[in-house]
């Protein structure tokens, strides 16, 4: 058994070595060591009791080499460390160095106990930190400090070692307290360190599982049950070493899982709180790095581990990170890029294990959908750049052949990533980008509307859009709104973008648009300024999208710049005039029930009455009568119309004798059975009135007419009750 474990640990050591980046040059490192007279560690022949120590020889040596390589440039701390100016230089005294080493050993032992690992395995985890502290034992390095050629304070080296020693769980605690959401570089450095520590722990845990394979294999559960999950809940039944890691791995966001094909029990990263723990604390550009930690490995050997629709989504997220991150690090970026290219190649070229064509040479339907999805992955993206010509040619041939697919090189997608990062991909896909100019127009503006009327007259003659070539989007929207004022839906129809003339049932023909048209409020209503910002323009294949912003009114209007270089109105939606608003008859109890919600909102301290903008007229009726039933005349008063032409007295006067003003007839429960509502045309005061028709329960109130008219007025903040609402 001892020999078996030795072989397993040597295999473990070999895997650790394979994690070293290919750019690592041992000869160069040892040359630097010789120059600085740093003695190379000698590996003594181990006795049987010392076999466990051999697993960490390479890890410690590598980490030492890594630190020596940092000497020339100095140690760079992250944003959580004090700046050099804040650190007091300590004299190079033996007792000072010994104190640092002692403190480090205490911190080190604390982490070892938290992980419940023996020294051999923990030494593998702590190799980076140990090597950092080894600088304080290196006389050549200390001589450099004394001579002033190395200016890094020793206290700073100690602090760096403690950071390297911290467990993933401790790093997450620090992140929660110090968000890096606005710091891309800091986020990437954090993720690189965090992922490295998690991966080291996974390797340690997997090695311990191998050493306890007999116990793991002997643990049996019924086939439908997840063996790994049950093992996580049954740690007491295992050997102490295995029991310890099962008890502690969850704290480090690691858990057991059963491999899909081999059935082997192994460990992997697992974090149920990933969105809150990482996604909300790190920069948006790092999202694919975060997903990679939980998703990898993406392939089991040559076989993709995720369903096609999932892997395409993940591929798109990878691409967003690869093209957007400004800090191209040496640990995360190359790994993500490698996954991205491997997955793409498997999806597009297939392999011995991934068959993408049927026996007749037709691309399988699932892959047709996948390819279409990649071709539509953003309008200016590496995936769409590579896949759009392939999909176009494939569709033309019945999904059998494509010259672009035949000539697709292994570097095509990687080259597209480079073009995207350099800001050149849009040019390669679509040519030169139009030179959009920002514009701001102040209102009221008689000159603007005169120009709009002239454009309207010219365009109306033949609906020739070339007339609008070179016209700003603000003026085009002005023509659309002027046509609305002129009750001219036909002109409005011809100013809409093509996408606006489609619905779920197909193309909206002109006759149908005119037939169903309703006059709306002008987009320019109450606006003091309208702005077009060239920086808001984004591409959608051969078209561009943007919006106009209105100051003085909370609205934006979407516009499209078409392939002919003409601005069009993206949507024909306009806020409906109050006169078109109506509500069919509803039970009055139902109206009161809904009105209670509005009443409770208005009754809250400092409630902003603007929030009632979306409340229906009948629900306002319900709130009015519900406030009466509660005897809350202050809420009732707040529901009154206070604008131009209002006869409302001030609140203080009203509250002194509310019965004098509020009701005719006085309201009683059960008085009304049903109610309906209809908006009316604008009145002479410029207000938009409306009438709720209340159906009286004449069996209970025979002296009242069968219907009573309850008058209301529309405002920018929604419907309000007319003061003395039963009077015309």
Residue, then its C-alpha position, 0 to 999 in steps of 0.5 A: x500500500x505504501x508503494x502504491x501511495x508513493x506512485x500515486x503521489x509521484x503522478x500527482x507531482x507530475x500533474x502539478x508540474x504540467x500546470x506550469x506555463x509553457x513560457x517557464x525557462x528553468x535555465x534562465x531562472x537558475x542562471x539568475x539564482x547563480x548570479x545572486x548566489x542563491x544555493x539550489x536546494x538539494x534533494x536528499x534520498x528519502x527514507x521510508x518515513x520521508x516519502x511524503x515530503x517528496x511531493x512538495x520539492x518541485x512546488x517549493x522550488x518553483x515558487x522560490x524561483x517565481x519569487x526570485x524573478x520578482x526581485x528585480x521589479x519589486x513586489x507589487x501589492x493589490x489595492x488592499x495593501x498599504x502604499x510604500x509611503x505609508x510603510x515605516x522602514x524597519x531596521x534589518x535586525x535578526x530579531x525583527x526577521x525572526x519575529x516575522x518568521x514566527x508570526x508567519x508560522x503561526x498564521x500558516x499553522x492556523x490555515x493548515x488547521x482550518x483545512x485539516x490537512x497534514x503537512x505534506x499536502x498543506x505544504x503543496x498549498x502553501x508553496x507560494x507563500x513559503x517561497x515568499x517568506x524564504x526571501x527572509x532567510x536568503x542572505x543574498x537577498x538580505x544583502x541587497x536590502x541592506x545595500x539599498x538595491x532592493x527597496x521592498x520593505x521586509x514587512x511588505x514581503x510578510x504581508x504578501x506571504x499572508x495574502x498568498x496564504x489566505x484560503x479561498x473562503x478568506x478571499x471571498x470574505x475580503x471581496x464582500x467587504x471590498x468590492x472590485x466591481x469598478x476595477x477590471x485589473x483588480x478583479x482579474x488579479x483576484x480571480x487569478x489568485x482565487x482560481x489558482x488556490x481552488x485548483x490546488x485544493x482540488x488537486x490535493x483533494x483528488x489525490x486524497x480520494x485516490x489514496x482512499x480509493x478502497x474506502x470510496x469504492x466500498x461505500x455503496x448507495x442505490x443506483x438512483x442516488x447521487x453517491x457524491x452527495x450522500x458522501x458529503x453528508x456521511x463523512x464520519x464513516x470514512x478514514x480520518x484523512x478523507x473525513x477531514x477534507x469532506x468536512x472542510x471542502x464546502x467552506x472553500x466552495x468545493x464539493x464531491x461529484x461523480x464523473x459522468x462516464x467513469x463514475x469516479x468520485x472527484x472534486x470540483x468548484x461549486x458555489x450556489x451563491x456565485x451570482x452574489x459572491x462573485x458576479x456582483x463584486x467583480x467587474x462585468x468584463x470578468x463574467x466568463x472567467x467566473x463562469x469558467x471556474x464553475x463550468x470547467x472542464x467543458x469537455x470530457x476528453x474529446x466530448x462536450x459536457x454541456x447540451x448544444x444550446x447551453x454551450x453556445x450561450x457559454x461560448x458567447x459569454x466567453x467571447x464578450x470577456x475575450x474582446x472586452x477585457x483591457x487587462x490581458x493577464x497570463x493566467x486566465x485569458x489564455x485558458x479562456x481563449x483556449x476553451x473558446x477555440x476548442x469548443x468552436x472547432x468542435x461545434x463547427x468542424x466536428x471530430x471523430x467523436x462529434x458527428x455534425x453531418x448525417x449520412x447524406x452529407x446534410x448538417x444535422x438540424x441541431x447544428x443548423x440551429x447552433x450555427x445560426x445562433x453563432x452567426x447572430x451572436x451580436x452584429x459585430x462579433x468574432x463569431x458572427x464575422x466567421x459564421x455569417x458567410x458560412x451559414x449563408x452559403x450552407x443555407x443556399x446549398x441545403x446545408x450541404x456545402x460552403x466554400x467558406x467552411x472548407x477554407x476555414x482555418x484554425x486561426x480564423x476565429x482567433x484573428x477575429x478576436x484580435x480585430x475586435x480588440x483593436x476596434x477593426x472588426x466592424x470595418x472588416x464586416x460592414x465597411x466604413x461607419x457613418x460619421x454621426x453628429x450629436x445634436x441638441x435642440x431647445x424648445x419651444x422652437x418656432x424655427x424648428x417646427x417651420x422646418x418640420x412643416x416644410x419637410x412634411x409637405x415635401x415628403x407627403x407628396x410621394x412618400x419619397x424617403x430620399x427627401x430625408x437623406x441627411x436629415x437629423x433624427x430629431x427632425x424626422x421624429x418632428x415630421x412624424x409628430x406633425x403628421x399625428x397632429x394633422x390626423x395623417x396616419x398614412x404619412x406616419x406609416x411611411x416614416x416608420x422603420x420596416x421592423x415597426x410594420x410587423x407584428x406576431x401575425x405578419x406584415x401590418x399593411x397600410x390599410x390596417x394601420x390607418x384603420x386602427x390608428x388612434x391619435x396620440x400625445x406628441x413625443x415633444x410634449x413638455x420637452x425643453x430640450x431634445x438630444x441626439x448623442x452620437x455615442x448612443x448609436x450601435x450597429x444592428x447588421x447593416x442598420x444602426x440603432x439609437x434614441x432621442x432623449x427628452x429633457x422636461x419629460x421622462x421619455x426616450x424615442x428609439x430611432x433606426x438609421x437604415x441601409x440607405x442612410x435615412x433615419x426612421x422611427x423605430x416604433x409607432x407607439x404614442x401615448x394614447x389620448x385620454x379621450x380614447x380611454x375607457x373601462x367596461x362595466x365592473x362590479x363595484x366591490x371589485x373596484x373598491x378592492x383594487x382601490x384599497x391598494x391605491x388608498x394605502x399607497x397614498x396614505x403613506x407618509x411623503x408619497x409622491x402622487x406622480x406614482x399614480x400615473x399608471x392607475x386606471x380611472x376606475x381604480x382611482x374611483x375605488x380609492x376615492x370611495x374607499x377613503x370615504x368608507x375609512x373616514x380618511x378625508x385627507x387621502x380623499x382630498x389628495x385625489x382631487x384635481x388641482x389644476x387649471x379650472x379646479x374649484x377645489x378649496x385648500x386642504x385646511x378649509x376642506x378638512x374643517x367640513x368635508x361633508x360640505x364638499x365631498x358627497x352628493x349624495x352621501x356615500x354608504x356601503x352597498x350604494x353602488x353595484x357596478x361602474x364603467x368609465x369613458x374618457x371625453x374630448x379636451x375641454x375649453x380649459x385644455x383639460x381632458x375630462x372623463x366620466x365614471x357611470x355608477x350604477x345605483x342599487x335602487x332596491x336599497x336606495x329607491x330615491x336615487x336615480x339608477x345611474x350617477x355620473x362621477x366626473x374626473x380629469x386626466x393629468x400628466x400624473x394620471x386620473x384625478x377626481x373633479x372637486x364636487x365630482x357629481x356636479x357637471 
